[in-house]
Every structure is written in C-alpha cells, then in structure tokens.
Amino acid sequence: MLGDPMMPCSMNPLTGYFRDGCCTTGPHDVGNHVVCAQVTKEFLEFSKERGNDLITPQPELQFPGLKPGDRWCLCAARWSEALEAGVAPPVILRSTHEAVLHHISFGDLKRHALDIS
C-alpha cells in the first residue's frame, strides 16, 4: 500500500483470510479481510454487538479470541462501519492490503495509522 512489500499483520494470534499472518485476499474472500488493525476494547465490543464476536475463543476454528492490543486482519466493511460509529481501531498501513482502497479512503486510513504520520 505504501509502495513497499506488505508486512505480516500478526503471527500470534495467527491472522489473515489464509491464516498466514498477512492481510492478503483472493476471490473467495468475500469479506475482504484486508485491514490490519490493532483492536481496541471499544471496537471488539462494537463488533460483538454487530454479530461478529471476536472476543470469545473458538478452538474448533483455531481461533483464540482477541483482546485489546492484538493485531487482526479486519473486513474492510466492518472497519468502515466502526469508523462511522467512532470506534475504528488503529491500522497498520504497512500490513494492510491495497485492495482496501476500493472500500476506504487513504485519508481515513492514514488518520488512524499507527505506522506513519
């Protein structure tokens, strides 16, 4: 996204649509899991209220549950909803896939970026 190779988002917990630590995408990723975010308590509660519980572990899906401060590849639409609600978590642009720009403006992402100013 910033002209450099994309960096991994998180290996622990292991994130990404392909569970490879990166926010890469493909034709089967209908949720567009392309935003690398450092989740906050407010965002996790917001997401749970919207029907996507990212807090509760689901061992059968190899999902440990997230806690504030974890990095996770979020769906572009969910991050955008959180932005509108005032609870968008910070993003790591160097680990966010450029496909996000089909859904979210670079300006909005940059205002929430942890890795650039």
C-alpha positions as CSV (number, residue, x, y, z in Angstrom):
1,M,0.0,0.0,0.0
2,L,2.9,2.4,0.8
3,G,5.0,1.2,-2.2
4,D,6.9,-1.4,-0.1
5,P,6.2,-5.1,0.2
6,M,3.4,-5.8,2.6
7,M,4.5,-6.8,6.1
8,P,2.8,-9.5,8.2
9,C,0.0,-8.3,10.4
10,S,0.1,-10.9,13.2
11,M,1.6,-14.3,13.7
12,N,0.2,-14.6,17.3
13,P,-2.7,-14.7,17.1
14,L,-2.4,-16.0,13.5
15,T,-4.5,-13.8,11.3
16,G,-5.5,-13.4,7.7
17,Y,-8.0,-14.9,5.4
18,F,-5.5,-17.6,4.5
19,R,-4.2,-17.8,8.2
20,D,-0.7,-16.9,7.0
21,G,-0.3,-13.8,9.2
22,C,-0.9,-11.4,6.3
23,C,-4.0,-9.4,5.2
24,T,-3.8,-10.8,1.7
25,T,-7.0,-11.5,-0.2
26,G,-8.4,-13.6,-3.0
27,P,-11.6,-14.3,-5.0
28,H,-13.1,-16.4,-2.2
29,D,-12.5,-13.7,0.5
30,V,-16.0,-12.1,0.3
31,G,-15.4,-10.2,3.5
32,N,-12.2,-8.5,2.2
33,H,-10.1,-9.2,5.3
34,V,-7.6,-6.6,4.2
35,V,-7.3,-4.0,7.1
36,C,-4.5,-4.8,9.6
37,A,-5.8,-3.2,12.8
38,Q,-4.7,-3.2,16.4
39,V,-8.0,-3.9,18.0
40,T,-9.4,-1.9,20.9
41,K,-11.9,-2.8,23.7
42,E,-14.4,-0.4,22.1
43,F,-14.0,-2.0,18.7
44,L,-14.3,-5.5,20.0
45,E,-17.5,-4.7,21.8
46,F,-18.9,-2.9,18.7
47,S,-18.1,-5.9,16.5
48,K,-19.7,-8.3,19.0
49,E,-22.9,-6.1,19.1
50,R,-22.9,-6.3,15.3
51,G,-22.9,-10.1,15.4
52,N,-19.2,-10.8,14.9
53,D,-17.8,-11.9,18.3
54,L,-14.0,-11.6,18.0
55,I,-13.6,-12.0,21.8
56,T,-14.8,-15.5,22.5
57,P,-12.3,-18.3,21.7
58,Q,-13.5,-20.8,19.2
59,P,-11.0,-23.7,19.4
60,E,-12.8,-25.7,16.8
61,L,-11.9,-22.9,14.3
62,Q,-8.4,-22.5,15.7
63,F,-9.5,-19.0,16.9
64,P,-8.0,-18.0,20.3
65,G,-10.3,-14.9,20.7
66,L,-8.9,-11.4,20.6
67,K,-8.0,-8.9,23.4
68,P,-7.3,-5.2,23.1
69,G,-3.9,-4.7,21.6
70,D,-4.0,-7.8,19.3
71,R,-3.5,-7.2,15.6
72,W,-6.0,-8.7,13.3
73,C,-7.0,-8.6,9.6
74,L,-10.4,-7.0,9.6
75,C,-13.0,-6.9,6.9
76,A,-13.0,-3.6,5.1
77,A,-16.7,-3.1,5.6
78,R,-16.5,-3.7,9.4
79,W,-13.7,-1.2,9.8
80,S,-15.7,1.3,7.8
81,E,-18.8,0.7,10.0
82,A,-16.6,1.2,13.1
83,L,-15.3,4.5,11.6
84,E,-18.8,5.8,11.1
85,A,-19.6,4.8,14.7
86,G,-16.5,6.5,16.1
87,V,-14.8,3.3,17.2
88,A,-12.4,2.4,14.4
89,P,-9.3,0.8,15.7
90,P,-5.8,2.0,14.6
91,V,-4.4,0.5,11.4
92,I,-1.0,-0.7,10.4
93,L,-0.7,0.6,6.8
94,R,2.4,-1.4,6.0
95,S,0.4,-4.6,6.7
96,T,-2.9,-3.5,5.1
97,H,-3.6,-4.8,1.6
98,E,-4.0,-2.1,-1.1
99,A,-7.4,-3.7,-2.1
100,V,-8.8,-1.8,0.9
101,L,-8.7,1.4,-1.3
102,H,-11.8,0.0,-3.1
103,H,-13.7,0.5,0.1
104,I,-12.0,3.0,2.4
105,S,-10.2,6.3,1.5
106,F,-6.5,6.5,2.1
107,G,-7.1,9.7,4.1
108,D,-9.3,7.9,6.6
109,L,-6.8,5.1,6.9
110,K,-3.9,7.5,7.3
111,R,-5.7,9.4,10.1
112,H,-5.9,6.1,12.0
113,A,-2.5,4.8,11.1
114,L,0.0,3.7,13.8
115,D,2.9,3.3,11.5
116,I,3.0,6.7,9.7
117,S,2.2,10.2,10.5
